Amino acid sequence: MHHFKVILFCLPFLLFIHCKIDNSKAADIAGAGSLDPHSYSRPEEAVTRHLDLILKVDFHTKILTGKARWKIDHKNASRIIFDTKDLNIQKTSITDHNGGEKETKFSLSKPDELLGQALTVNIEPTTEYVTIEYTTSPASGALLWLSKDQTSGKQLPFLFTQGQAIYTRSWIPCQDSPGIRFTYKATVSVPPGHLALMSAKNPQEKTVDGVYEFDMELPIPPYLMALAVGDLVYEPISKRCGV
């Protein structure tokens, strides 16, 4: 169990390093995303800027049920392309500047062993948000599930993610290129008794209902999206920080 403590302890340090990049420069870098050989995304057509994520964690099926609502920038584009891998895409919808939401068509490319599948979603000139409803699969490369017997406490199972380098697409449909950076908010539902943590502002105590809220105000690349769920306890080091 000691490895997981090290991983979680390192997350704030990694975020500090990567989030210090000037936001205007990050936006310029995003324009070169189509040259990334490990991403299907084409940010010069349409690019993601903010994510509102809803997730439900199921330890029995080893599946996440998700709803990813992306705020996007584009100039009259007719499509936006996301990276996915081992995801079951159930529905896509678009929302315009006035808040009008409607279902839209999507398509998936032929699967590639390394890159997964390109998810192409139809958008309109007035589209401001794209919402993707989906589930992961037990084959997801980013989701690492441990049984309770594999933990030191042996009371509850444990889940943690590993998004680097291009595995985030296997638990969130995203433009999985390091030059594309976004802020995010998330609501994560887990079985009662578990604590959920993300690469964002984190809770310090378990909730009764197993629902946790997260907020990352600094733009991060997709590979820094992180989630851990288990029998975790917060311990303060000082008045300003803890593990």
C-alpha positions, 0 to 999 in steps of 0.5 A, a space after each residue: 500500500 505504500 506505493 499508492 501513498 507515494 503516487 498520491 503525494 507526488 500529484 500536487 508536485 506534478 501539477 505545480 510543475 505542469 500548471 506553471 505554463 503561461 495560459 496564452 502560450 498553452 493556447 498557442 501550443 494547442 494549435 499544433 495538436 494535429 501534428 501529434 502522431 499519438 492523437 486523433 484530435 484536430 484542435 485547429 478545427 475545434 479544441 476543448 477548454 473546460 470539462 464538467 465530469 460526472 462519474 460513478 465507480 462500480 467495483 463489482 463490474 470494474 466499470 466507470 459510468 461517465 458523462 463528460 461535458 466539454 466547453 469548446 472553442 471553434 470557428 464554424 467547425 462542423 466536427 470535433 474529434 476526441 480520442 477514445 480507447 475501450 469506451 462504450 459511447 452511448 450518446 452525444 449532444 451539443 449545447 449552443 450559446 443560448 443553452 439549447 441542447 440537442 442530441 447529435 450524431 457521432 462516429 467511431 473510427 476503426 480501432 487501433 491497438 495503440 491509439 484506440 478510436 477517433 470519436 467524431 462528433 457533429 457540431 454546429 457554428 453556434 455549438 459551445 458545449 459537447 456532452 458525451 455519455 459513456 462507460 469504460 470497460 474492464 480492459 481500460 489501460 488507465 484503470 487499475 483495480 485492486 481487490 481488498 486482499 491486495 491492500 494493506 487494510 484488507 477491508 475495501 477494494 482500491 482504484 487508481 488511474 495512470 493516464 500518462 502517456 496516452 491512457 486518459 482516453 481509456 477512462 475519459 473521451 478527450 483530446 489526448 495530446 499534452 499541448 491541449 490544456 483544460 480546467 475541470 470540475 468533477 462529481 464522483 460517486 463511490 460506494 460508501 466508506 470509500 474516499 475519492 481523490 483527484 488531481 484537484 482540490 480534494 476532500 479531507 474526510 469521507 462523506 456519508 453518501 460517497 459523493 465527492 466534488 472536485 475543482 481544478 482551476 488551472 489548465 492541465 494536460 489530459 495525462 494529469 487527470 487522476 483519480 484514486 478511490 479507496 480506504 484512504 485517510 488524510 493526515 496533516 503535516 502542518 496547518 497548510 498541507 498534508 498527505 
